[in-house]
Amino acid sequence: MTSPDEQDFGVIEPAELPTDFEAFFGRHKGEFLRIAGARTRNPHDADEVLMEAAVVMYRKWPRVLAHPNPIALAQRILEAAIVDFYRRRARTAGREVSYGELSYAEMPTADDLLQLRGHDRLDRALAELEQRAPAQAACVRLRYLAELDFAAIAARLDITINAARANVHLGLKSLHRLIGLPDPGKGKS
């Protein structure tokens, strides 16, 4: 049996992608990455999720193009890749080795933990909003985490622009209440 060092794996040439797929993905890659990053809170995980979604988009490219709203279908593919990422992580969690068991692992510093401190309440509130009103949560994520305008949100979720505005407004109100902040309209006399 030959060792892996002796095996010749050869060089894999990059696939020739359709130019319309390259243009589509190149145009939307930044916003897709922001969405994945906002959900995973880790740039490496976000990149992994996005590349998995990109493979699915590429495999289904004729179907994506034939869809009446291709960006909405691509958004759904990305959301499914995020869900799959967390499902995979949950399945393997019992088989992973903790930081304490590894001698060579870098333990997180206080600075690392302080950097994440501000996200905890927002993440919990967004998760609760996702269960109560998924459309509102999706609109808020796209508006503030992916930095999309209302027209782009409407296109991604296949809803009207007014519905996107209303969902963002109601979602922010709900998040405000879920986080436990005082009502901005009250308190001043």
C-alpha positions as CSV (number, residue, x, y, z in Angstrom):
1,M,0.0,0.0,0.0
2,T,1.4,3.4,-0.9
3,S,1.5,6.3,1.6
4,P,-0.5,9.4,0.9
5,D,2.8,11.3,0.3
6,E,3.6,8.9,-2.5
7,Q,0.2,8.9,-4.2
8,D,-0.2,11.1,-7.2
9,F,-3.5,12.9,-6.9
10,G,-2.9,15.1,-9.9
11,V,-4.0,18.6,-10.4
12,I,-7.7,19.3,-10.7
13,E,-8.5,22.0,-13.2
14,P,-11.2,24.5,-12.3
15,A,-14.5,23.8,-13.8
16,E,-15.7,26.0,-16.7
17,L,-18.6,27.8,-15.3
18,P,-21.4,29.3,-17.4
19,T,-20.8,33.1,-17.7
20,D,-24.3,34.0,-16.6
21,F,-23.8,31.9,-13.4
22,E,-20.4,33.6,-12.7
23,A,-21.9,37.0,-13.3
24,F,-24.9,36.3,-11.0
25,F,-22.9,34.8,-8.2
26,G,-20.2,37.5,-8.5
27,R,-22.9,40.2,-8.2
28,H,-24.5,38.7,-5.2
29,K,-21.6,37.0,-3.4
30,G,-21.0,39.9,-0.9
31,E,-24.6,40.0,0.3
32,F,-24.8,36.2,0.5
33,L,-21.6,36.2,2.6
34,R,-23.0,38.9,4.9
35,I,-26.2,36.9,5.4
36,A,-24.2,33.7,6.1
37,G,-21.8,35.6,8.4
38,A,-24.7,37.1,10.4
39,R,-26.1,33.7,10.9
40,T,-22.9,31.8,11.7
41,R,-21.0,34.6,13.5
42,N,-17.8,33.1,12.1
43,P,-16.2,34.2,8.8
44,H,-14.8,30.7,8.1
45,D,-18.1,29.0,8.7
46,A,-19.9,31.7,6.6
47,D,-17.5,31.0,3.7
48,E,-18.1,27.2,4.1
49,V,-21.9,27.7,4.0
50,L,-21.7,30.0,1.0
51,M,-19.6,27.6,-1.0
52,E,-21.9,24.8,-0.2
53,A,-24.8,27.0,-1.4
54,A,-22.9,28.0,-4.5
55,V,-22.4,24.3,-5.4
56,V,-26.2,23.7,-5.1
57,M,-26.9,26.9,-7.1
58,Y,-24.5,25.7,-9.8
59,R,-26.0,22.2,-10.0
60,K,-29.5,23.7,-10.2
61,W,-28.5,26.6,-12.4
62,P,-31.0,25.9,-15.2
63,R,-33.8,25.6,-12.7
64,V,-32.7,28.9,-11.0
65,L,-32.7,30.7,-14.3
66,A,-36.1,29.3,-15.2
67,H,-37.6,30.5,-11.9
68,P,-39.7,33.6,-12.1
69,N,-37.5,35.2,-9.3
70,P,-34.0,33.7,-9.5
71,I,-32.6,35.7,-6.6
72,A,-35.5,34.5,-4.3
73,L,-34.6,30.9,-5.2
74,A,-30.9,31.6,-4.6
75,Q,-31.8,33.1,-1.2
76,R,-33.8,30.0,-0.3
77,I,-30.9,27.8,-1.3
78,L,-28.6,29.8,0.9
79,E,-31.0,29.6,3.9
80,A,-31.2,25.8,3.4
81,A,-27.4,25.6,3.4
82,I,-27.3,27.5,6.7
83,V,-29.8,25.1,8.2
84,D,-27.9,22.1,6.9
85,F,-24.6,23.5,8.4
86,Y,-26.2,23.7,11.8
87,R,-27.8,20.2,11.5
88,R,-24.4,18.8,10.5
89,R,-22.8,20.5,13.5
90,A,-25.5,19.2,15.9
91,R,-24.9,15.6,14.6
92,T,-21.2,15.7,15.1
93,A,-21.2,17.6,18.4
94,G,-21.1,14.5,20.4
95,R,-18.0,13.2,18.5
96,E,-16.0,16.4,18.8
97,V,-13.1,16.9,21.3
98,S,-13.5,19.9,23.6
99,Y,-10.8,22.6,24.0
100,G,-9.8,21.3,27.4
101,E,-8.9,17.9,25.9
102,L,-6.6,19.4,23.3
103,S,-3.1,20.5,24.5
104,Y,-2.3,22.5,21.4
105,A,-5.5,24.4,21.0
106,E,-5.6,28.1,21.6
107,M,-8.1,28.9,24.3
108,P,-10.2,32.0,23.7
109,T,-9.0,35.1,25.4
110,A,-11.1,37.6,27.3
111,D,-10.9,39.9,24.3
112,D,-12.5,37.2,22.1
113,L,-15.3,36.8,24.6
114,L,-15.8,40.5,25.0
115,Q,-16.1,40.9,21.2
116,L,-19.0,38.5,21.2
117,R,-20.7,40.0,24.3
118,G,-22.9,42.4,22.4
119,H,-24.4,39.8,20.1
120,D,-25.9,37.4,22.7
121,R,-29.1,39.3,23.5
122,L,-29.7,40.1,19.9
123,D,-29.1,36.5,18.7
124,R,-31.5,35.2,21.3
125,A,-34.1,37.8,20.3
126,L,-33.7,37.1,16.6
127,A,-34.0,33.4,17.3
128,E,-37.3,34.0,19.2
129,L,-38.5,36.3,16.5
130,E,-37.7,33.6,13.9
131,Q,-40.0,31.2,15.7
132,R,-42.8,33.8,16.2
133,A,-42.7,35.7,12.9
134,P,-40.3,34.2,10.4
135,A,-41.1,36.7,7.7
136,Q,-40.3,39.6,10.1
137,A,-37.0,38.0,11.1
138,A,-36.0,37.3,7.5
139,C,-36.7,40.9,6.6
140,V,-34.8,42.4,9.5
141,R,-31.8,40.1,8.8
142,L,-31.7,41.2,5.1
143,R,-32.2,44.9,5.9
144,Y,-29.7,45.3,8.7
145,L,-27.3,42.3,8.5
146,A,-27.1,42.0,4.7
147,E,-27.6,45.8,4.2
148,L,-30.2,45.4,1.4
149,D,-32.8,48.0,0.5
150,F,-36.5,47.2,0.6
151,A,-36.7,46.4,-3.1
152,A,-33.9,43.9,-2.8
153,I,-35.6,42.4,0.2
154,A,-38.9,42.1,-1.6
155,A,-37.1,40.4,-4.5
156,R,-35.3,37.9,-2.2
157,L,-38.4,36.9,-0.3
158,D,-40.8,37.2,-3.3
159,I,-43.0,39.7,-1.4
160,T,-44.1,43.3,-2.2
161,I,-41.9,46.3,-1.2
162,N,-44.6,47.5,1.2
163,A,-44.7,44.1,2.8
164,A,-40.9,44.2,3.2
165,R,-41.2,47.7,4.8
166,A,-44.0,46.5,7.2
167,N,-42.1,43.4,8.2
168,V,-38.9,45.3,8.9
169,H,-40.9,47.9,11.0
170,L,-42.8,45.2,12.9
171,G,-39.7,43.1,13.3
172,L,-37.7,45.9,14.8
173,K,-40.6,46.7,17.2
174,S,-40.7,43.0,18.3
175,L,-36.9,42.9,18.7
176,H,-37.0,46.0,20.8
177,R,-39.6,44.4,23.1
178,L,-37.8,41.0,23.1
179,I,-34.4,42.5,24.0
180,G,-36.1,44.4,26.9
181,L,-35.4,47.9,25.8
182,P,-37.8,50.7,26.9
183,D,-40.3,51.9,24.3
184,P,-38.6,54.9,22.5
185,G,-42.0,56.7,22.3
186,K,-42.5,56.7,26.0
187,G,-40.6,58.0,28.9
188,K,-40.3,61.6,27.9
189,S,-42.9,63.9,29.2
